[in-house]
Amino acid sequence: MPNSPVPSALPVGRSLVYLVVAGVAWGTAGAAGSLVFRNSDMGPLALSFWRCAGGLLLLLAVPALRALRRGRRSRTAAPAAEPRRILLVRVVGTGLGLAVFQTAYFAAVESTGLAVGTVVTLGAGPVLIAAGARVTMGERLGLGGLAAVVGALAGLTVLVLGGGGAEVRPAGVGYAVLSAAGFASLTLLTRWLGSRGGGAGSLTTTAWSFGVGAVAVLPFALFEGLLPHTEDVVRLLLLLLYVAAIPTALAYALYFAGAAVVRAATVSVIMLLEPVSAALLAVTLLGEELTATTVLGTVLLLAAVTGLAFAEARTAAERRRAAAPAAA
């Protein structure tokens, strides 16, 4: 998920709770998507559209309701004070990245299952971010980062070659890597804007990014079939409402509030709850089987992400120590 926190005065303890809840909530998005696919003929493009559209409405409704309750205009209704060009790049770029990220993720879940699709997406994402930052911004990987990239590639190899055709489908893994690329583009865009003096994205700009994502996906969703056929309309509507409300509007709001306080490396580690919760739901709720090779590939990917997080923490600590004498 994109790392675009907004200023916050929350205590660290509450921020950690927010991040834990957000990570677990994001892990349920794939399970809800799997249930949508099982209970209707809706495809991943249509599901991505309804998630973006629902997220837009719900995220915009929060500051509006706060304003009505307080009897005044919400101060968060307007975007952060950024130059219009940077704000436009942020909203459009984030929206297109969200469209790719979410649509390809649901396609991966539909193709290769919830557990594998989630682990590959979230395991490959930080690796692509590290590689992209090296190419586009000259950020050094270091030995720890390089080892993490090698470990992640090894995990992907084990999943693709050792999972067996019934558990791991190469097409689904390809969708997951595409989803990870969309996720990486969001983070790299945020870093690039920050390096050019752009402010942090607000909840309102995130909402409009969902609007851009919905518009980008809509033509393809119409071709796929925007309105699905199902024998249980009420259940399908409840599932769609859940996807828009819990792992989208609520999770993003909690994530932005918590990430504004907690270090980025700590956030990365906490977000490992997402693939873990997704894997648990895949086994307990959806009846998916985890083979030994799937577990091994999962462990390698999660270890790689953890290694990247600790490498980032060490790098940040070294920079602080180097800057301390200069400040003195």
C-alpha positions as CSV (number, residue, x, y, z in Angstrom):
1,M,0.0,0.0,0.0
2,P,1.2,3.5,-0.7
3,N,3.1,5.2,2.0
4,S,1.6,8.6,2.0
5,P,1.0,9.5,5.7
6,V,-0.6,12.7,6.9
7,P,0.5,14.7,9.9
8,S,-0.8,13.2,13.1
9,A,-0.6,13.7,16.9
10,L,-1.5,10.1,17.8
11,P,0.4,8.3,20.5
12,V,2.8,5.6,19.2
13,G,0.8,2.8,20.9
14,R,-2.5,3.7,19.3
15,S,-0.7,4.2,15.9
16,L,0.7,0.6,16.2
17,V,-2.8,-0.7,16.8
18,Y,-4.1,1.2,13.8
19,L,-1.4,-0.3,11.6
20,V,-2.1,-3.8,12.9
21,V,-5.8,-3.4,12.2
22,A,-5.0,-2.1,8.7
23,G,-2.7,-5.0,7.9
24,V,-5.2,-7.6,9.0
25,A,-8.1,-5.8,7.2
26,W,-6.1,-5.7,3.9
27,G,-5.5,-9.4,4.3
28,T,-9.2,-10.0,4.2
29,A,-9.7,-8.2,0.8
30,G,-8.5,-11.2,-1.2
31,A,-10.7,-13.6,0.8
32,A,-13.8,-11.4,0.2
33,G,-12.8,-11.2,-3.5
34,S,-12.6,-15.0,-3.7
35,L,-16.1,-15.3,-2.2
36,V,-17.4,-12.8,-4.8
37,F,-15.9,-14.9,-7.6
38,R,-17.5,-18.1,-6.1
39,N,-20.9,-16.5,-5.6
40,S,-21.2,-14.7,-9.0
41,D,-19.7,-14.4,-12.4
42,M,-18.1,-11.1,-11.5
43,G,-14.5,-10.7,-12.8
44,P,-11.5,-9.0,-11.3
45,L,-11.9,-5.8,-13.4
46,A,-15.5,-5.3,-12.2
47,L,-14.5,-6.0,-8.6
48,S,-11.7,-3.5,-8.8
49,F,-14.0,-0.9,-10.2
50,W,-16.6,-1.3,-7.4
51,R,-13.8,-1.3,-4.8
52,C,-12.4,2.0,-6.1
53,A,-15.8,3.6,-6.5
54,G,-16.9,2.5,-3.1
55,G,-13.7,3.6,-1.5
56,L,-14.1,7.0,-3.2
57,L,-17.6,7.6,-1.8
58,L,-16.8,6.3,1.7
59,L,-13.5,8.3,2.0
60,L,-15.2,11.5,0.9
61,A,-18.1,10.8,3.3
62,V,-15.9,10.8,6.4
63,P,-14.8,14.4,6.4
64,A,-18.2,15.5,5.2
65,L,-19.9,13.8,8.2
66,R,-17.4,15.3,10.5
67,A,-18.1,18.7,9.2
68,L,-21.9,18.3,9.6
69,R,-21.4,17.0,13.2
70,R,-19.2,19.9,14.1
71,G,-21.4,22.5,12.3
72,R,-18.6,23.8,10.2
73,R,-16.7,23.0,7.0
74,S,-14.2,20.2,7.4
75,R,-10.6,21.4,7.1
76,T,-9.7,18.1,5.4
77,A,-12.1,18.6,2.6
78,A,-9.5,20.5,0.5
79,P,-6.3,18.8,-0.7
80,A,-3.1,19.6,1.1
81,A,-1.3,22.8,0.1
82,E,0.7,21.5,-2.8
83,P,1.4,23.1,-6.2
84,R,-1.4,22.1,-8.6
85,R,1.0,20.3,-10.9
86,I,2.3,18.1,-8.2
87,L,-1.1,17.5,-6.8
88,L,-2.3,16.4,-10.3
89,V,0.6,14.1,-10.7
90,R,0.0,12.6,-7.2
91,V,-3.7,12.0,-7.8
92,V,-3.5,10.7,-11.4
93,G,-0.4,8.7,-10.8
94,T,-1.7,7.1,-7.6
95,G,-5.0,6.4,-9.2
96,L,-3.5,4.6,-12.1
97,G,-1.2,2.7,-9.8
98,L,-4.1,1.6,-7.6
99,A,-6.0,0.5,-10.7
100,V,-3.1,-1.8,-11.8
101,F,-2.3,-2.9,-8.3
102,Q,-5.9,-3.9,-7.3
103,T,-7.1,-5.3,-10.6
104,A,-4.0,-7.5,-11.1
105,Y,-4.2,-8.6,-7.4
106,F,-7.8,-9.8,-7.8
107,A,-6.8,-11.5,-11.0
108,A,-4.0,-13.3,-9.2
109,V,-6.4,-14.4,-6.5
110,E,-8.9,-15.7,-9.0
111,S,-6.1,-17.6,-10.9
112,T,-3.8,-19.1,-8.4
113,G,-5.6,-18.7,-5.1
114,L,-5.6,-16.3,-2.2
115,A,-2.5,-17.4,-0.2
116,V,-0.1,-17.6,-3.1
117,G,-1.5,-14.5,-4.9
118,T,-1.2,-12.4,-1.7
119,V,2.3,-13.6,-0.7
120,V,3.8,-13.1,-4.2
121,T,2.2,-9.6,-4.5
122,L,3.4,-8.4,-1.2
123,G,6.7,-10.2,-1.3
124,A,7.7,-8.9,-4.7
125,G,6.5,-5.4,-4.0
126,P,9.4,-4.3,-1.7
127,V,11.9,-6.0,-4.0
128,L,10.7,-4.0,-7.0
129,I,10.7,-0.9,-4.9
130,A,14.3,-1.4,-3.9
131,A,15.3,-2.1,-7.5
132,G,13.3,0.8,-8.9
133,A,14.7,3.2,-6.3
134,R,18.2,2.1,-7.3
135,V,17.6,2.7,-11.0
136,T,15.4,5.9,-10.8
137,M,16.9,7.7,-7.8
138,G,20.3,6.1,-7.3
139,E,19.5,4.6,-3.8
140,R,22.0,2.0,-2.9
141,L,20.8,-1.5,-1.9
142,G,23.7,-2.4,0.2
143,L,24.6,-6.0,1.1
144,G,21.5,-6.5,3.2
145,G,19.2,-5.2,0.5
146,L,20.9,-7.3,-2.2
147,A,20.6,-10.4,0.0
148,A,16.9,-9.6,0.5
149,V,16.4,-9.3,-3.3
150,V,18.1,-12.6,-3.9
151,G,16.0,-14.2,-1.2
152,A,12.8,-12.9,-2.7
153,L,13.8,-14.1,-6.2
154,A,14.5,-17.5,-4.7
155,G,11.1,-17.5,-3.0
156,L,9.4,-16.7,-6.3
157,T,11.3,-19.4,-8.1
158,V,10.3,-22.0,-5.4
159,L,6.7,-21.0,-5.7
160,V,6.5,-21.1,-9.5
161,L,8.6,-24.3,-10.1
162,G,7.9,-26.2,-7.0
163,G,4.3,-25.5,-6.2
164,G,2.6,-27.9,-8.5
165,G,0.1,-27.0,-11.2
166,A,-2.9,-27.4,-8.9
167,E,-1.6,-25.0,-6.3
168,V,0.5,-22.4,-8.1
169,R,-0.3,-21.3,-11.6
170,P,2.3,-19.3,-13.5
171,A,-0.4,-17.0,-15.0
172,G,-1.6,-16.2,-11.5
173,V,2.0,-15.5,-10.3
174,G,2.4,-13.2,-13.3
175,Y,-0.7,-11.3,-12.3
176,A,0.7,-11.0,-8.8
177,V,4.0,-9.7,-10.0
178,L,2.1,-7.1,-12.1
179,S,0.2,-6.2,-9.0
180,A,3.4,-5.8,-7.1
181,A,4.7,-3.5,-9.9
182,G,1.7,-1.3,-9.5
183,F,2.3,-1.2,-5.7
184,A,5.9,-0.3,-6.3
185,S,5.0,2.5,-8.7
186,L,2.9,4.1,-5.9
187,T,5.7,4.1,-3.4
188,L,8.3,5.3,-5.9
189,L,6.0,8.1,-7.0
190,T,5.6,9.2,-3.4
191,R,9.3,9.2,-2.9
192,W,9.9,11.1,-6.1
193,L,7.3,13.8,-5.1
194,G,8.8,14.0,-1.7
195,S,12.3,14.6,-3.1
196,R,10.8,17.5,-5.2
197,G,9.3,19.1,-2.2
198,G,5.8,17.7,-2.5
199,G,3.8,17.5,0.7
200,A,2.3,14.3,2.1
201,G,-0.9,13.0,0.5
202,S,-4.1,13.7,2.5
203,L,-7.0,11.4,3.0
204,T,-9.0,13.5,0.5
205,T,-6.3,13.2,-2.2
206,T,-6.3,9.5,-1.7
207,A,-10.1,9.4,-2.1
208,W,-9.8,11.2,-5.5
209,S,-7.1,8.8,-6.5
210,F,-9.6,6.0,-6.0
211,G,-11.9,8.0,-8.3
212,V,-9.1,8.1,-11.0
213,G,-8.7,4.4,-10.5
214,A,-12.4,3.8,-11.0
215,V,-12.5,5.8,-14.2
216,A,-9.4,4.0,-15.5
217,V,-10.8,0.6,-14.9
218,L,-14.4,1.4,-16.0
219,P,-14.1,0.8,-19.7
220,F,-12.5,-2.6,-19.2
221,A,-15.0,-3.5,-16.5
222,L,-17.9,-2.7,-18.8
223,F,-16.4,-5.0,-21.4
224,E,-15.9,-7.8,-18.8
225,G,-19.4,-7.2,-17.3
226,L,-20.0,-4.6,-14.7
227,L,-23.2,-6.1,-13.3
228,P,-22.8,-9.7,-12.4
229,H,-25.2,-12.6,-12.3
230,T,-25.8,-14.3,-9.0
231,E,-28.3,-16.4,-7.2
232,D,-27.8,-14.5,-4.0
233,V,-27.9,-10.7,-4.7
234,V,-28.0,-9.7,-1.0
235,R,-24.9,-11.7,-0.2
236,L,-23.0,-10.3,-3.2
237,L,-24.0,-6.7,-2.2
238,L,-22.8,-7.3,1.4
239,L,-19.5,-8.7,0.1
240,L,-19.0,-5.7,-2.2
241,L,-19.9,-3.3,0.7
242,Y,-17.3,-5.1,2.9
243,V,-14.6,-4.8,0.3
244,A,-15.2,-1.0,-0.1
245,A,-15.6,-0.3,3.6
246,I,-13.2,-2.5,5.6
247,P,-10.1,-3.3,3.5
248,T,-10.4,0.0,1.5
249,A,-11.8,3.0,3.3
250,L,-11.2,1.9,6.9
251,A,-7.8,0.3,6.3
252,Y,-6.5,3.3,4.3
253,A,-7.7,5.8,6.9
254,L,-6.0,3.8,9.8
255,Y,-2.9,3.2,7.7
256,F,-2.3,6.9,7.0
257,A,-2.9,7.9,10.6
258,G,-0.5,5.2,12.0
259,A,2.2,5.6,9.3
260,A,2.5,9.3,10.1
261,V,3.9,8.4,13.6
262,V,5.6,5.0,13.2
263,R,9.0,4.6,11.4
264,A,8.8,3.3,7.8
265,A,10.8,0.2,8.6
266,T,8.4,-0.7,11.5
267,V,5.5,-0.1,9.2
268,S,6.9,-2.6,6.6
269,V,7.3,-5.3,9.2
270,I,3.8,-4.8,10.6
271,M,2.3,-5.0,7.1
272,L,3.5,-8.6,7.0
273,L,0.3,-9.3,8.9
274,E,-1.5,-8.9,5.5
275,P,-0.1,-12.0,3.8
276,V,-0.2,-13.9,7.1
277,S,-3.9,-13.2,7.7
278,A,-4.6,-13.9,4.0
279,A,-2.9,-17.3,4.2
280,L,-4.8,-18.2,7.4
281,L,-8.1,-17.2,5.7
282,A,-7.2,-19.2,2.6
283,V,-6.7,-22.4,4.6
284,T,-9.5,-22.0,7.2
285,L,-12.2,-20.2,5.2
286,L,-11.6,-21.2,1.5
287,G,-10.2,-24.6,2.0
288,E,-6.9,-24.0,0.1
289,E,-4.0,-26.3,0.7
290,L,-0.5,-25.2,1.4
291,T,2.1,-27.6,0.2
292,A,5.7,-27.8,1.6
293,T,7.1,-25.9,-1.3
294,T,4.5,-23.2,-1.1
295,V,5.3,-22.7,2.6
296,L,9.0,-22.6,1.8
297,G,8.5,-20.0,-0.9
298,T,6.3,-18.0,1.4
299,V,8.9,-18.0,4.2
300,L,11.7,-16.9,1.8
301,L,9.5,-14.0,0.5
302,L,8.5,-12.8,4.0
303,A,12.1,-13.1,5.2
304,A,13.2,-11.0,2.2
305,V,10.7,-8.2,3.2
306,T,11.8,-8.4,6.8
307,G,15.5,-8.1,5.7
308,L,14.7,-5.0,3.6
309,A,12.9,-3.4,6.6
310,F,15.8,-4.0,8.9
311,A,18.3,-2.8,6.3
312,E,16.3,0.4,6.0
313,A,16.3,0.8,9.7
314,R,20.1,0.4,9.8
315,T,20.6,2.9,7.0
316,A,18.4,5.5,8.7
317,A,20.3,5.0,12.0
318,E,23.6,5.5,10.2
319,R,22.3,8.7,8.6
320,R,21.2,10.1,11.9
321,R,24.6,9.3,13.5
322,A,26.4,10.9,10.6
323,A,24.2,14.0,10.8
324,A,24.6,14.4,14.6
325,P,28.1,15.8,14.5
326,A,27.2,18.3,11.8
327,A,24.1,19.5,13.8
328,A,26.3,19.9,16.9
